[in-house]
Amino acid sequence: MTFLKHTIKFAAMGLAAATIATGLGTALPQPTLAQGGLTIFGGVDPDFRLNYFIDFNTPFSRNARYYLNINRTKLPREVISLEIDYPEAFTEMRGRLDPNAIELRRGTWRGDGNIPLKAVDWIEDEGRIELIPEEPIPANTNLVVVMSNVQNPRRYGYHYFNLRMMFQGDVMNQYVGTWPLEVASDSNRRR
């Protein structure tokens, strides 16, 4: 019995030392750095967080420009359409998108080559925009959705824009990721 008691005691001390050595990493939830802010609980899973950049990111800016990046790893096959949905809170706080000023580019950050679009459909009552390229987009292509002439909401806030894509041969859009946009922040930092 004494041997078992000492074994348990040493095992417990070893576990405590390991926990302390890792900075209590397994004992307490750790904050994670989100896009420009600190998220203590929740937020977008890092595997689905998409990068972005916003020009003229001030409250009520009428000429904000959103660069929504899609990493090539998110395109395992050819893409035939993209669908972006945005939260109702974006329009409730007087945010507005211009479907005539949306383009799709190859590349990263701000993009460097336009991809011709057959259609840009704005389903305003559902908070959704569909982009249909003229030709399927090849797999492993870096993309940037550029939204110009955006009217930012009147107040600062996070607005989660979700991306779904339809791949060649599929019949349904698949969730690809989320841009946790920090809008009206008076900041032009890359995310």
C-alpha positions, 0 to 999 in steps of 0.5 A: 500500500505504501509503495502504491501511495508513493507511486501515485504521489510521484506521478501527480508531482510529475504531472504538476511539473509538466503542466507548470513547464508548459505554462499551464497550457493544458489546464486553462484555456489560452487566449488566441490572437485573432485578426487584429484583436484578442479572442479569449473564448470562441472566434474563427477556428484557425483552419478556417480563418481567411486573411483580408486587408481594408483600405479607408477603414473608418466609420461610415466611409463611403469608399472602403475597399475590402481585399478578401484573400483566399489561399490556394490551399483552399482550392483543391479542385477547379472552382466554378462559383463563390458565395459570400454571406455577410451578417445582418448586423452589417446592413443594420448598422448602415453598411452597404456593398456595391455589387457593380464594384466587385472583382476577382483577382489572382494573387495575394494581398491586393491581387495582381491579375483580374479573373473575368466574371460571368455574373455577380449576383447580390441576393440582398434580402439573404445577405449573400453575393454569388460570383460566377467566373467565366471559366473554372478557376484552376486548383491551387490558385491564390485568389482575392475578392475585391469589394470597392465602394463599400460603405462601412457601418457607422460603428466599429465592430467585427463582421464575419463574412463566410465563404462557400465555393462550388468545385467542379463536379459538385452539386452543392457549395462547400464551406471554405472559411470566414473573414472576421472583418474588423470594420470601421477601426480607423486602421489600415493594417494587414490582417 
